[in-house]
């Protein structure tokens, strides 16, 4: 077992921490304040807040780049890698990418995260060796609603990608050496999906060092089919794209490998090897599913024919652990609360206000949502409430999961068909195809839902 920090951990952490130089008048690295507090803890170099001798970084501190690099490696080794390697269970059974993923997570959130309050989900995954659930658990720690959510989400996605790479290697009985000049060529076709905005590169160096003609910008969610893995060096891998797409380097933490369920047509053009904008997921297999309870609006005491909205909110809140008065349905309580406050239950902004009126419960609402946004929410443990045109006056359903061909819904009004609703059927665990969702929830999107009205519910 490696006792030193591997290059894959160092590179991933450095990519997101950066070595910030806050003064252009000299060649020194200067301390800067915490973006959240505007003051302590002060940070210098590669996200360092404490010097190796134990005293904190202070305002006005300045060091050389060489010292910043040395402090970073020493701190990472002594205060993060060594502690987590002794406290996280099954550490010796993990491989380098998996350990590197956890090292980056610890450097960002603390070396004592395992077993600590607020880290129950990921601690449980590691303790019970539910390694397939670790990527989803990582995505819970993004500080939702804050100014740093986008950056943290990209970091968690990179950590999850690195973990998935290691887990795939482990299952295949392979290893991931830090430097493999000429790895054995892998002739298996694989589908790569970008999990953050990234590049295809003609060389494995940093993208800032390459000319524009040596780069292809890639948006998160784009997919490429590779016919062959050519070589691997550190955290970079060179692949040969299918259909004559050429040889390119990928930075592995920015990608995940999807299964290919069917052979692709051999007559496809080189352009088809370019990314597929897959609003419909390419990954086959079992669904990604949350255990959201089902509530029917038809048994509500108050306005059963017009209370789909609060019924969906009730399902989401119940899943997140909402406690409510016994003897009365939660959806009726929510309906009455909105009436008492004079709020319009048909207004998505006021539904968001209803959810957030309960301490600790949050709703991220957007009117330009995509299927990809729904998948990310489900994978992060967040149920989704979605508006649609299932009825002439509009209707709301809960999305609790997805698979390769559609979304899995709790529909409070029964089961929807193109001819209308069948209220004699249960609306629990329904499979609504992506075509149906495009037609009913985003008809102006021409079959590729891109302006969905969705609420992503979570609890702080």
C-alpha positions in Angstrom: 0.0 0.0 0.0 1.3 3.4 -0.9 2.2 5.6 2.1 2.8 8.8 0.0 0.3 11.0 -1.7 -0.1 9.9 -5.3 0.1 12.3 -8.2 -3.6 11.8 -9.0 -4.5 13.3 -5.7 -2.0 16.1 -6.0 -3.2 17.1 -9.5 -6.9 16.9 -8.6 -6.5 19.1 -5.5 -4.2 21.6 -7.2 -6.7 21.9 -10.1 -9.4 23.1 -7.8 -7.4 24.9 -5.1 -5.2 26.9 -7.5 -2.1 28.8 -6.3 -3.5 32.3 -6.1 -1.1 35.2 -6.5 -2.9 38.3 -5.1 -0.2 40.9 -5.8 1.3 41.7 -9.2 4.1 43.9 -7.9 6.3 41.0 -6.8 6.8 37.3 -7.4 5.5 36.2 -4.1 2.3 34.3 -3.2 0.2 36.4 -0.9 -2.4 35.4 1.7 -6.1 36.0 0.9 -9.3 36.0 3.0 -11.8 33.2 3.1 -14.5 33.9 0.4 -17.3 33.1 2.8 -16.3 35.2 5.8 -14.1 37.8 4.1 -11.5 37.1 6.8 -10.4 34.0 8.7 -9.3 31.5 7.9 -6.7 33.2 5.7 -5.4 31.1 2.9 -2.1 31.0 1.0 -0.6 29.0 -1.9 -2.5 25.8 -2.7 -5.4 26.3 -0.2 -3.1 26.2 2.8 -4.6 27.7 6.0 -2.1 26.4 8.5 1.7 26.2 8.3 3.4 22.9 8.9 4.5 24.1 12.3 0.9 24.6 13.3 0.4 28.3 13.3 -2.4 29.7 11.1 -1.9 31.8 7.9 -2.4 35.5 8.7 -3.3 38.6 6.7 -0.2 40.1 5.1 1.7 36.8 4.8 3.7 36.3 1.6 5.8 33.3 0.5 7.6 32.1 -2.7 6.0 29.7 -5.1 8.7 27.1 -4.2 7.8 27.4 -0.6 4.1 27.3 -1.4 4.6 24.0 -3.3 6.7 22.5 -0.4 4.1 23.5 2.2 1.3 22.0 0.2 3.0 18.6 -0.2 4.1 18.5 3.4 0.6 19.5 4.7 -1.2 17.1 2.4 1.0 14.2 3.4 1.1 14.8 7.2 -2.3 16.3 7.9 -4.6 14.7 5.3 -3.2 11.6 3.6 -1.8 9.9 6.8 -4.9 10.6 9.0 -7.5 9.4 6.5 -5.4 6.3 5.6 -5.7 5.2 9.2 -9.3 6.2 10.0 -11.2 5.3 6.9 -12.2 1.6 6.9 -11.2 -0.8 4.0 -8.5 1.7 3.0 -6.1 -1.1 2.0 -8.7 -2.6 -0.3 -9.0 0.6 -2.3 -6.8 1.5 -5.2 -5.0 4.7 -6.0 -7.8 6.6 -7.8 -10.3 5.8 -5.0 -7.9 6.9 -2.2 -7.1 10.1 -4.2 -10.7 10.9 -4.6 -11.2 10.7 -0.8 -8.0 12.7 -0.2 -9.3 15.6 -2.3 -12.6 15.4 -0.4 -10.8 15.5 2.9 -8.5 18.4 1.9 -11.6 20.4 1.0 -13.8 19.4 4.0 -11.4 18.2 6.7 -9.3 15.1 7.4 -11.7 14.1 10.2 -14.8 14.0 8.1 -15.2 10.2 8.4 -17.6 9.5 11.3 -18.2 13.2 12.0 -21.5 14.9 12.4 -22.9 16.0 9.0 -21.0 13.2 7.2 -23.3 10.3 8.0 -24.1 9.4 4.4 -20.6 9.1 3.1 -19.3 7.6 6.3 -22.0 4.9 6.1 -21.0 4.1 2.5 -17.4 3.7 3.4 -18.0 1.8 6.6 -20.5 -0.7 5.0 -18.3 -0.9 1.8 -21.2 0.4 -0.4 -18.6 1.7 -2.8 -21.1 2.0 -5.7 -22.9 4.7 -3.6 -19.9 6.8 -2.8 -20.2 9.1 -5.9 -23.8 9.9 -5.0 -22.8 10.6 -1.4 -20.0 12.9 -2.5 -22.5 15.1 -4.4 -24.4 15.8 -1.2 -21.6 18.1 0.0 -21.9 21.1 -2.3 -23.2 23.8 0.0 -26.5 24.2 -2.0 -27.7 27.7 -2.6 -24.4 29.4 -1.7 -22.1 31.4 -3.9 -19.6 28.5 -4.0 -22.1 25.8 -5.0 -21.1 25.7 -8.7 -17.4 25.3 -7.9 -18.0 22.7 -5.2 -20.3 20.8 -7.6 -17.5 20.6 -10.2 -15.1 19.4 -7.6 -17.4 16.7 -6.3 -18.0 15.6 -9.9 -14.3 15.3 -10.5 -13.8 13.4 -7.3 -16.8 11.1 -8.2 -15.3 10.5 -11.6 -11.9 9.6 -10.2 -13.6 7.2 -7.7 -15.7 5.6 -10.5 -12.5 5.1 -12.5 -10.8 3.3 -9.6 -13.9 1.2 -8.9 -14.1 0.1 -12.5 -10.4 -0.8 -12.4 -11.0 -2.7 -9.2 -13.9 -4.7 -10.6 -11.8 -5.6 -13.7 -8.9 -6.6 -11.6 -6.6 -4.0 -13.1 -4.4 -1.3 -11.5 -3.9 2.3 -12.3 -0.1 3.1 -12.2 0.9 6.7 -11.8 3.0 6.6 -15.0 2.4 4.1 -17.8 4.4 5.2 -20.8 2.9 2.6 -23.1 -0.1 0.9 -21.5 -1.3 -2.2 -23.2 -3.8 -1.2 -25.9 -7.4 -1.8 -24.9 -9.5 -2.6 -27.9 -12.8 -2.5 -26.1 -15.2 0.2 -27.2 -16.2 2.5 -24.4 -18.5 5.5 -24.1 -17.0 8.5 -22.2 -19.3 11.2 -20.8 -17.9 14.5 -19.6 -19.0 15.2 -16.0 -17.7 18.8 -16.1 -16.8 21.3 -18.8 -13.5 20.1 -20.2 -11.4 19.6 -23.4 -10.3 16.9 -25.8 -6.6 17.6 -26.1 -3.9 16.7 -28.6 -1.3 16.6 -25.8 -1.6 15.7 -22.1 -0.3 19.1 -20.9 -2.6 21.7 -19.3 -5.1 23.1 -21.8 -3.7 26.6 -21.2 -0.5 25.5 -22.9 -2.1 24.3 -26.1 -3.0 26.2 -29.2 -6.7 26.5 -30.2 -6.4 24.0 -33.0 -5.1 21.4 -30.4 -8.2 21.6 -28.3 -11.9 20.7 -28.6 -14.1 22.3 -25.9 -16.5 19.9 -24.3 -19.6 20.8 -22.3 -20.6 18.7 -19.3 -22.9 15.8 -20.4 -21.3 15.4 -23.8 -20.4 11.9 -24.9 -17.7 10.3 -27.1 -17.3 6.8 -28.2 -13.7 5.5 -28.1 -12.7 2.4 -30.0 -9.4 2.0 -28.2 -7.4 3.1 -25.2 -3.9 3.9 -26.3 -2.0 4.9 -23.2 -2.2 6.4 -19.8 0.0 8.8 -17.9 -0.9 9.8 -14.5 -4.5 11.1 -14.5 -4.6 11.5 -18.3 -5.6 8.9 -20.8 -5.2 8.8 -24.6 -8.0 7.3 -26.5 -8.8 6.7 -30.2 -12.3 8.0 -31.0 -14.6 5.7 -33.0 -15.4 6.4 -36.7 -12.1 8.1 -37.5 -12.4 10.8 -34.8 -8.7 10.8 -34.1 -6.5 10.3 -31.0 -7.1 12.6 -28.1 -6.1 13.0 -24.4 -8.7 13.1 -21.7 -8.2 14.3 -18.1 -9.9 11.3 -16.4 -11.4 13.1 -13.3 -13.6 15.1 -15.8 -15.0 12.0 -17.4 -17.0 8.8 -16.5 -17.3 5.6 -18.5 -20.8 4.5 -19.5 -21.8 1.0 -20.6 -22.5 0.4 -24.2 -25.7 -1.7 -24.6 -25.7 -2.1 -28.4 -23.1 -2.0 -31.1 -23.1 1.3 -33.0 -23.5 1.3 -36.8 -20.2 1.0 -38.6 -21.3 3.4 -41.3 -21.5 6.3 -38.9 -19.5 9.3 -40.0 -16.6 10.9 -38.2 -18.8 13.8 -37.1 -21.1 11.3 -35.4 -18.2 10.4 -33.1 -18.3 13.9 -31.8 -20.2 14.4 -28.6 -23.8 13.3 -28.5 -25.9 15.9 -26.7 -27.5 13.3 -24.5 -30.4 14.8 -22.7 -31.6 11.2 -22.8 -29.1 9.2 -20.7 -27.0 6.7 -22.5 -26.4 4.5 -19.5 -28.5 1.3 -19.5 -29.2 -1.0 -16.6 -31.2 -0.6 -13.4 -32.8 2.7 -12.5 -31.4 5.3 -10.2 -34.2 5.5 -7.6 -35.1 7.3 -4.4 -37.5 5.8 -1.9 -40.0 8.7 -2.1 -43.3 7.7 -0.5 -46.5 8.0 -2.6 -49.4 10.2 -1.7 -52.6 10.4 -3.8 -54.3 13.7 -4.1 -57.6 12.0 -4.6 -58.0 11.1 -0.9 -57.2 14.7 0.3 -59.8 16.3 2.6 -59.3 19.7 1.0 -59.9 20.1 -2.8 -58.8 16.6 -3.9 -59.1 17.5 -7.6 -56.9 20.6 -7.4 -54.2 19.8 -4.9 -51.5 18.0 -6.9 -49.1 20.8 -6.0 -49.2 20.5 -2.2 -49.4 16.7 -2.5 -46.1 16.6 -4.5 -44.5 19.0 -1.9 -45.8 16.6 0.8 -44.1 13.6 -0.9 -40.8 15.5 -1.2 -40.9 16.8 2.4 -41.9 13.3 3.8 -38.9 11.8 2.0 -36.6 14.3 3.5 -37.9 13.5 7.0 -40.6 16.1 7.7 -42.6 15.4 10.9 -46.3 16.3 10.8 -49.3 16.2 13.0 -50.8 12.7 13.3 -54.4 12.2 12.3 -54.2 14.7 9.4 -52.5 14.2 6.0 -49.4 16.4 5.4 -50.8 17.6 2.1 -53.9 18.9 3.8 -51.8 20.7 6.3 -49.7 22.3 3.6 -52.9 23.3 1.7 -54.3 25.0 4.8 -51.0 26.8 5.5 -51.0 28.3 2.0 -54.6 29.4 2.4 -53.9 30.9 5.8 -50.9 32.9 4.4 -52.8 33.9 1.2 -50.3 32.1 -1.0 -51.1 30.8 -4.5 -50.3 27.1 -4.7 -50.2 27.4 -8.5 -47.3 29.8 -8.3 -43.9 27.8 -8.3 -42.2 30.6 -6.4 -44.7 30.4 -3.6 -44.4 26.6 -3.6 -40.7 27.2 -3.1 -41.6 29.6 -0.3 -43.8 27.0 1.3 -41.0 24.4 1.3 -38.5 26.8 2.7 -40.9 28.0 5.4 -39.9 24.9 7.3 -36.4 25.4 8.9 -33.7 23.4 7.2 -35.7 22.5 4.0 -34.6 24.1 0.7 -35.8 24.2 -2.8 -33.7 25.0 -5.9 -36.2 26.0 -8.5 -35.4 26.7 -12.2 -37.4 27.2 -15.4 -34.7 26.1 -17.8 -34.1 22.6 -16.4 -33.0 19.6 -18.5 -33.2 15.9 -18.0 -29.5 16.1 -17.0 -30.4 18.4 -14.2 -33.0 15.9 -13.0 -30.5 13.1 -13.1 -27.9 15.1 -11.1 -30.6 15.9 -8.5 -31.6 12.3 -8.2 -28.0 11.1 -8.0 -27.5 13.7 -5.2 -30.4 12.2 -3.2 -32.8 15.1 -4.0 -36.3 14.4 -5.2 -37.6 16.6 -8.1 -41.0 18.2 -8.4 -41.9 18.9 -12.1 -44.6 21.1 -13.7 -46.2 19.9 -16.9 -49.2 20.1 -19.3 -50.6 16.7 -18.4 -54.0 18.4 -18.0 -55.4 21.5 -19.6 -54.9 23.5 -16.4 -51.5 22.1 -15.7 -50.3 19.4 -13.4 -47.4 18.6 -11.1 -45.6 15.3 -10.4 -42.7 14.0 -8.4 -39.7 12.5 -10.1 -38.0 9.9 -7.9 -35.7 8.2 -10.3 -34.6 7.6 -13.9 -33.2 4.9 -16.2 -32.0 4.8 -19.8 -35.5 5.3 -21.4 -37.4 7.6 -19.0 -38.2 9.0 -15.6 -39.8 7.2 -12.7 -42.6 9.3 -11.2 -45.0 9.5 -8.4 -48.1 11.0 -10.0 -50.6 12.1 -7.4 -53.5 12.0 -9.9 -53.2 8.4 -11.2 -51.5 7.2 -14.4 -51.3 9.5 -17.4 -51.9 8.3 -21.0 -52.0 10.3 -24.2 -55.8 9.9 -24.0 -55.9 11.3 -20.5 -55.7 10.1 -16.9 -56.8 6.7 -15.5 -57.6 7.5 -11.9 -58.4 3.9 -11.1 -54.6 3.1 -11.4 -52.1 3.9 -8.8 -49.7 6.8 -9.6 -46.8 5.2 -7.7 -43.6 4.3 -9.4 -44.8 5.1 -12.9 -42.3 5.0 -15.8 -42.8 8.0 -18.1 -40.7 7.9 -21.2 -38.4 10.8 -22.2 -40.6 11.3 -25.3 -43.7 11.7 -23.0 -41.9 14.1 -20.8 -40.8 16.2 -23.8 -44.4 16.3 -25.1 -46.1 17.1 -21.8 -43.5 19.2 -19.9 -41.5 21.0 -22.6 -43.5 20.8 -25.9 -41.7 23.8 -27.3 -38.4 22.0 -27.1 -38.9 19.8 -30.1 -38.3 16.5 -28.3 -35.3 17.5 -26.3 -36.5 18.9 -23.0 -34.5 22.0 -22.2 -36.8 24.4 -20.4 -38.4 22.2 -17.7 -39.9 23.8 -14.6 -38.3 21.8 -11.8 -37.8 22.0 -8.1 -34.9 20.1 -6.5 -35.7 19.5 -2.8 -33.0 19.0 -0.2 -32.4 19.4 3.5 -29.5 21.3 5.2 
